[in-house]
């Protein structure tokens, strides 16, 4: 029969164990939600690339033809018309242009990354299991740094605590207080990730992706239909340019395109696509 004496844990140790178990559960849920966010982001980026290939390039062509038409219209203006337009523009009240805040210097991101690395670097592992865990965390930190994602690095800084890998010499009260603080931070991070997932899921590109998938189940290729619609508008713009150019050469009044406009016009591209149209 074993004669070993087992010490009954103190109430503080029991509470600390319970709180650390809750912290581990919240961190696990946080990791799952972050994985969900990354998967959603990847899906939307893939769809956006498809949208650009099928529809976006056509919107750029349409923009080019509209610019040609605008330039042709300006070239036909008389000196009197230009002077009148200049006076009208001068009389309009100036719109205050908000000052664009410069982005935060990348030095802040580097400092944040170094702070995270100090905590999770595999060189500080105490055993093989800890080394594998730290290697995985380090890969996540490197990816967040490459993506310039300070929020993820901050969550890692808030969430990882080396002292949870082994007992430290600090007293139970301090350990419990710190664990409770980490639980609150983890809950806040969980709310932030949930908000990011919600916002990304309600973005214009995400909604267009969802609608495209729904129409595909009905046998429709929504992007192909949008592309055909934009092609039709490109054709009308080209015809309008040719007519305006002919009239310009004959010194006639500019052509009114209303009669050629179709009853169905393509919807504007998602605002998130505007950055590609300006390239």
C-alpha positions in Angstrom: 0.0 0.0 0.0 1.3 3.5 -0.9 2.2 5.7 2.0 2.6 8.8 0.0 0.8 11.9 1.4 -1.2 14.0 -1.0 -1.6 17.6 -0.2 -5.1 19.0 -0.5 -5.0 22.0 -2.9 -5.8 25.4 -1.3 -8.9 27.3 -2.4 -6.6 29.8 -4.2 -5.0 26.9 -6.2 -8.4 25.5 -7.1 -9.7 28.9 -8.2 -6.5 29.5 -10.2 -6.9 26.1 -11.9 -10.5 26.9 -12.8 -9.7 30.3 -14.2 -6.8 28.9 -16.3 -9.1 26.3 -17.7 -11.6 29.0 -18.7 -8.7 31.0 -20.2 -7.6 28.0 -22.3 -11.2 27.5 -23.5 -11.6 31.1 -24.5 -8.2 31.0 -26.3 -9.2 27.9 -28.2 -12.4 29.6 -29.3 -10.5 32.7 -30.3 -8.1 30.6 -32.4 -11.1 29.0 -34.2 -12.7 32.3 -34.9 -9.4 33.7 -36.2 -9.1 30.7 -38.5 -12.7 31.4 -39.7 -11.8 35.0 -40.4 -8.7 34.1 -42.4 -10.7 31.5 -44.4 -13.4 34.1 -45.1 -10.8 36.7 -46.1 -9.2 34.1 -48.5 -12.5 33.2 -50.1 -13.4 36.9 -50.8 -10.0 37.7 -52.2 -10.3 34.7 -54.5 -13.7 35.8 -55.7 -12.5 39.4 -56.1 -9.7 38.1 -58.4 -12.3 36.3 -60.5 -14.5 39.4 -60.6 -11.6 41.5 -61.8 -10.8 39.0 -64.6 -14.3 38.7 -65.8 -15.9 42.1 -65.2 -13.3 44.5 -63.7 -11.1 44.7 -66.9 -14.3 45.6 -68.8 -15.1 48.4 -66.4 -11.6 49.8 -67.0 -12.2 49.7 -70.8 -15.5 51.5 -70.3 -13.7 54.1 -68.2 -11.2 54.7 -70.9 -13.8 55.3 -73.5 -15.7 57.6 -71.2 -12.5 59.6 -70.7 -12.0 59.8 -74.5 -15.5 61.2 -74.9 -14.9 63.7 -72.1 -11.6 64.8 -73.6 -13.3 65.2 -77.0 -16.0 67.3 -75.5 -13.4 69.6 -73.9 -11.6 69.9 -77.2 -14.8 71.2 -78.8 -15.4 74.0 -76.3 -15.0 77.5 -77.5 -12.8 80.0 -75.6 -16.0 81.7 -74.4 -17.4 78.4 -73.0 -14.1 77.7 -71.3 -14.1 81.2 -69.7 -17.7 80.7 -68.6 -16.9 77.3 -67.1 -13.9 78.8 -65.3 -16.0 81.6 -63.8 -18.7 79.1 -62.6 -16.0 77.0 -61.0 -14.5 80.0 -59.3 -17.9 81.0 -57.9 -18.5 77.6 -56.3 -17.7 77.4 -52.6 -14.5 75.6 -51.9 -15.0 72.2 -50.3 -12.6 71.6 -47.4 -10.5 68.6 -48.2 -10.0 66.6 -45.0 -6.4 66.1 -44.1 -5.2 62.6 -44.8 -3.6 61.2 -41.8 -0.3 59.6 -42.5 -0.2 55.9 -41.7 1.4 54.8 -38.5 5.2 54.2 -39.0 6.2 50.6 -39.6 8.5 50.9 -36.6 5.5 50.4 -34.3 4.7 47.1 -36.1 8.4 46.0 -35.7 8.4 46.8 -32.0 5.1 44.9 -31.5 6.5 41.9 -33.5 9.7 41.8 -31.4 7.6 41.9 -28.2 5.6 38.9 -29.4 8.8 37.0 -30.5 10.3 37.5 -27.0 7.4 35.5 -25.6 6.8 32.8 -28.2 10.2 32.2 -29.9 10.9 28.4 -30.0 14.4 29.0 -28.6 12.8 29.5 -25.2 11.0 26.1 -25.3 11.2 23.9 -22.2 10.4 20.6 -24.0 9.5 19.2 -27.4 5.8 19.8 -27.0 6.4 23.4 -26.0 8.8 23.9 -29.0 6.2 22.6 -31.5 3.6 24.9 -29.9 5.9 27.9 -30.1 6.9 27.1 -33.7 3.3 27.2 -34.7 2.7 30.5 -32.9 5.9 32.0 -34.5 4.6 31.0 -38.0 1.3 32.9 -37.2 3.2 35.9 -36.0 5.4 36.0 -39.1 2.3 35.8 -41.3 0.6 38.6 -39.4 3.8 40.7 -39.7 4.0 40.0 -43.5 0.3 41.1 -43.8 1.0 44.2 -41.7 -1.7 43.0 -39.3 -1.0 44.7 -36.0 -4.3 43.6 -34.5 -3.4 39.9 -34.7 0.0 40.6 -33.2 -1.6 42.5 -30.3 -4.0 39.7 -29.7 -1.1 37.3 -29.6 0.7 39.6 -27.2 -2.4 39.7 -25.0 -3.1 36.0 -25.3 0.2 34.2 -24.8 1.6 33.9 -21.4 4.7 31.7 -20.9 4.0 31.3 -17.2 1.0 29.2 -18.1 3.4 26.5 -19.5 4.8 25.9 -16.1 4.3 27.0 -12.5 6.2 30.2 -11.6 7.3 31.4 -8.2 4.8 34.2 -8.0 2.2 33.9 -5.3 -1.3 32.6 -6.0 -3.0 35.9 -5.6 -0.9 37.6 -8.3 -1.2 34.6 -10.6 -5.0 34.7 -10.2 -5.2 38.4 -10.8 -3.1 38.2 -14.0 -5.2 35.2 -15.2 -8.4 37.1 -14.7 -6.9 40.1 -16.6 -5.9 37.8 -19.5 -9.5 36.3 -19.6 -10.9 39.8 -20.0 -8.4 40.6 -22.8 -9.2 37.3 -24.5 -12.9 38.1 -24.4 -12.3 41.6 -25.9 -10.2 40.0 -28.7 -13.0 37.5 -29.3 -15.4 40.4 -29.7 -13.1 42.2 -32.1 -12.7 39.1 -34.3 -16.4 38.6 -34.3 -16.9 42.2 -35.4 -14.3 41.8 -38.2 -16.1 38.6 -39.4 -19.4 40.4 -39.4 -18.1 43.5 -41.3 -16.2 41.3 -43.9 -19.3 39.2 -44.4 -21.4 42.3 -45.1 -18.9 43.9 -47.5 -20.1 44.6 -51.0 -17.7 42.0 -52.5 -18.9 39.4 -50.0 -22.6 40.1 -50.8 -21.9 39.9 -54.5 -20.1 36.6 -54.0 -23.1 35.3 -52.0 -25.5 36.4 -54.7 -23.4 34.9 -57.5 -23.4 31.6 -55.7 -27.2 31.7 -55.2 -27.7 32.5 -58.9 -25.4 29.7 -59.9 -27.7 27.2 -58.1 -30.5 28.5 -60.5 -28.3 27.9 -63.5 -27.3 31.6 -64.0 -23.7 32.9 -64.4 -24.1 36.3 -62.8 -20.6 37.5 -63.6 -20.9 36.5 -67.2 -24.2 38.4 -67.5 -22.6 41.5 -65.9 -19.7 41.2 -68.3 -22.0 41.0 -71.3 -23.9 44.1 -70.0 -20.7 46.1 -69.6 -19.5 45.0 -73.1 -22.8 46.4 -74.4 -22.1 49.8 -72.8 -18.5 49.7 -74.1 -20.0 49.3 -77.6 -22.4 52.2 -77.1 -19.5 54.4 -75.8 -17.4 53.5 -78.8 -20.3 54.4 -81.1 -20.9 57.6 -79.2 -17.2 58.6 -79.5 -17.3 57.9 -83.3 -20.4 60.1 -83.7 -19.0 62.9 -81.6 -15.7 62.7 -83.4 -17.5 63.0 -86.8 -19.5 65.9 -85.6 -16.4 67.6 -84.2 -14.7 67.3 -87.6 -17.8 68.8 -89.2 -18.1 71.5 -86.5 -21.6 70.2 -85.5 -23.2 70.2 -82.1 -22.1 67.3 -79.8 -24.2 64.2 -80.0 -26.9 63.5 -77.4 -26.5 59.9 -76.4 -29.9 59.5 -74.7 -31.5 57.7 -77.6 -28.8 55.0 -77.6 -28.9 54.3 -73.9 -30.3 50.9 -73.0 -33.1 50.6 -70.5 -30.9 48.2 -68.6 -27.6 49.5 -67.4 -24.9 47.6 -65.5 -24.8 48.2 -61.8 -21.7 50.1 -60.6 -18.9 47.9 -59.4 -18.4 47.4 -55.7 -16.7 50.3 -54.0 -13.9 48.0 -52.9 -13.1 47.5 -56.6 -12.4 51.2 -57.2 -8.8 50.8 -56.3 -8.3 48.5 -59.2 -10.1 50.8 -61.7 -7.6 53.6 -61.1 -4.6 51.5 -62.0 
